């Protein structure tokens, strides 16, 4: 029970999987949330006994609240929330389905808002906690064919910047990581094509390195925003 509990959304693949495996190997108790139960099961195969699985959709606040209550009751206090769940489509905005636009906003932005809102009462009552948001370079500048995605990621940054000031008196730290292209399944499914050389993009483990670094830092130091991208890009 002395292990720190870290909640990670979108934990079953890509960046979320890499963060989950890295933190599990470092002795954290990882509470992995994702919609895909099969992908979650693979985490335990790869990551060992420190990973606990919670199939849930971040767009369902009632289910997320139940998950948080379960963790707090059975595993102990949650120390860290990592808002990582996200979906992507690179497409001209006038060609994008309304249903896809809605889903991108629901998962990327509203999902992060819901999870953050529901974790805060626990953090505020204990006057400690850390929130790490995985946004994107699309959240700091406009990128063609990422209109809805960029809107969701800009929203995450706006949420974080406002929230960080609200919760600062309670000892809660908020950091946003804004990666450029990372070699994740999104570039290999759904018809999305990276407009450059995929061999030159970052790997999920590099984002996991950043998260590990943040969790090792003093709670007296604020890391507001980290923008990182492969050398073949500029943001």
C-alpha positions in Angstrom: 0.0 0.0 0.0 3.1 2.3 0.0 3.2 2.2 -3.8 1.9 5.2 -5.6 -1.3 4.7 -7.6 -1.2 6.2 -11.1 -4.3 6.3 -13.2 -3.7 6.3 -17.0 -6.4 6.6 -19.6 -6.1 5.2 -23.1 -3.6 2.8 -21.6 -4.0 -0.2 -23.9 -1.8 1.0 -26.8 0.6 3.6 -28.1 1.7 6.2 -25.7 -0.6 5.0 -22.9 0.8 1.5 -23.2 4.4 2.7 -23.1 3.7 4.9 -20.0 1.9 2.0 -18.2 4.8 -0.4 -18.8 7.4 2.1 -17.8 5.8 3.2 -14.6 4.9 -0.4 -13.7 8.6 -1.3 -14.1 9.5 1.5 -11.8 7.3 0.3 -8.9 4.2 2.4 -9.4 0.8 0.7 -9.2 -0.7 1.4 -12.6 -4.5 1.7 -12.9 -5.0 1.3 -16.6 -8.2 2.6 -18.2 -9.2 1.8 -21.8 -12.2 0.8 -23.8 -10.5 -2.3 -25.3 -10.5 -5.1 -22.8 -8.3 -7.3 -25.0 -5.6 -4.6 -25.2 -5.7 -4.1 -21.5 -5.2 -7.8 -21.0 -2.0 -7.6 -23.0 -0.6 -5.0 -20.6 -0.6 -7.6 -17.8 1.3 -10.0 -20.0 3.9 -7.4 -20.8 3.9 -5.4 -17.6 3.6 -7.8 -14.7 1.6 -7.6 -11.4 1.7 -3.9 -10.8 -0.9 -3.1 -13.5 -4.6 -3.2 -12.6 -7.2 -3.2 -15.5 -10.3 -1.0 -15.6 -12.3 -1.3 -18.9 -14.1 2.0 -19.2 -14.9 4.8 -21.7 -13.7 8.2 -20.6 -16.8 9.7 -22.1 -18.9 8.0 -19.5 -18.5 10.0 -16.3 -20.6 7.6 -14.2 -18.4 4.7 -15.1 -15.2 6.7 -14.5 -16.5 7.8 -11.1 -17.1 4.2 -10.2 -13.6 3.3 -11.3 -12.1 6.0 -9.1 -14.2 5.0 -6.1 -13.1 1.4 -6.6 -9.4 2.3 -6.7 -9.6 4.5 -3.7 -11.4 1.9 -1.7 -9.5 -1.2 -2.7 -6.0 0.0 -3.8 -5.6 3.2 -1.8 -5.2 6.9 -2.7 -4.8 7.9 -6.3 -1.6 10.1 -6.5 -1.4 10.8 -10.3 -3.9 11.1 -13.1 -2.6 10.9 -16.7 -5.1 12.1 -19.3 -3.9 10.3 -22.4 -7.0 8.8 -24.1 -7.5 10.3 -27.5 -8.5 9.6 -31.1 -7.3 11.2 -34.3 -8.2 11.7 -37.9 -6.2 13.7 -40.4 -8.6 15.0 -43.0 -9.9 18.2 -44.6 -12.5 19.6 -42.2 -15.2 19.8 -44.9 -14.8 16.1 -45.6 -15.0 15.0 -41.9 -18.2 13.4 -40.7 -20.1 15.2 -38.0 -20.1 12.0 -35.9 -16.3 11.9 -36.1 -16.0 15.5 -35.1 -18.2 14.9 -32.1 -16.3 11.7 -31.0 -13.0 13.5 -31.2 -14.2 16.3 -28.9 -15.9 13.8 -26.6 -12.9 11.6 -26.1 -10.0 14.0 -26.3 -11.5 17.1 -24.5 -14.6 16.1 -22.6 -13.0 12.8 -21.5 -10.1 14.7 -20.0 -12.5 17.2 -18.4 -14.6 14.5 -16.9 -11.6 12.5 -15.5 -10.0 15.6 -14.1 -13.2 16.9 -12.5 -13.9 13.5 -10.8 -10.4 13.1 -9.5 -10.1 16.6 -8.0 -12.2 16.0 -4.8 -9.8 13.3 -3.8 -6.7 15.4 -4.5 -8.1 18.6 -2.8 -9.1 16.7 0.3 -5.5 15.4 0.7 -3.9 18.6 -0.6 -1.7 16.7 -3.0 -1.8 15.2 -6.5 -0.4 15.5 -9.9 -2.2 15.7 -13.3 -0.4 15.1 -16.5 -2.2 15.8 -19.8 -1.0 14.3 -23.1 -2.0 17.0 -25.6 -0.2 17.6 -28.9 1.7 20.2 -30.9 -1.6 20.5 -32.6 -2.7 22.2 -29.4 -0.1 25.0 -29.7 -0.4 25.8 -33.4 -2.8 25.2 -36.3 -1.9 22.2 -38.4 -3.8 21.5 -41.7 -6.1 18.5 -41.7 -6.3 18.6 -37.9 -9.1 21.1 -37.3 -11.2 19.1 -34.9 -8.3 17.3 -33.4 -6.5 20.6 -32.9 -9.6 22.1 -31.3 -9.7 19.3 -28.8 -6.0 19.6 -28.0 -6.1 23.4 -27.7 -9.0 22.8 -25.3 -6.9 20.5 -23.2 -4.2 23.2 -22.9 -6.7 25.8 -22.0 -8.2 23.5 -19.3 -4.8 22.8 -17.9 -3.7 26.5 -17.7 -6.8 27.6 -16.0 -7.0 24.6 -13.6 -3.4 24.8 -12.6 -4.1 28.3 -11.1 -7.2 27.1 -9.3 -5.7 24.1 -7.6 -2.2 25.6 -6.9 -3.3 26.4 -3.3 -4.1 22.8 -2.7 -0.6 21.5 -3.7 -1.9 20.0 -6.9 0.5 20.1 -9.9 -0.7 20.3 -13.5 1.6 19.6 -16.5 0.8 19.3 -20.2 3.0 17.4 -22.6 2.6 18.4 -26.3 4.3 15.8 -28.6 4.7 16.0 -32.3 4.5 12.9 -34.4 4.9 9.6 -32.4 5.0 6.2 -34.0 1.7 4.9 -32.7 -1.0 2.7 -34.2 -2.9 5.9 -35.4 -0.5 6.1 -38.4 -1.2 2.6 -39.4 -5.0 2.4 -39.3 -8.0 4.4 -40.4 -6.4 5.7 -43.6 -4.4 8.4 -41.8 -1.0 9.1 -43.5 1.9 10.9 -41.9 3.1 13.6 -44.3 6.8 12.8 -43.7 9.2 9.9 -43.0 7.7 7.7 -40.2 11.2 6.4 -39.6 12.2 9.8 -38.2 9.3 10.3 -35.7 9.5 9.8 -32.0 8.7 6.6 -30.2 6.1 6.2 -27.4 8.9 5.3 -25.0 10.2 8.8 -25.3 7.0 10.2 -23.9 7.1 7.6 -21.2 10.6 8.9 -20.3 9.1 12.4 -19.9 6.4 11.2 -17.6 8.9 9.3 -15.5 11.0 12.4 -15.3 8.1 14.6 -14.2 7.1 12.1 -11.4 10.7 12.2 -10.1 10.8 15.9 -9.7 10.3 18.0 -6.6 6.7 19.0 -5.9 8.1 22.6 -5.3 8.8 22.9 -9.1 6.1 23.5 -11.7 6.5 22.1 -15.2 3.7 24.0 -17.0 4.1 22.7 -20.5 6.6 20.6 -22.4 6.6 20.8 -26.2 8.6 18.1 -28.0 8.7 16.9 -31.6 10.9 15.0 -34.0 13.7 16.7 -35.8 12.0 16.6 -39.1 9.2 18.9 -37.8 9.1 22.4 -36.4 6.3 23.7 -34.1 
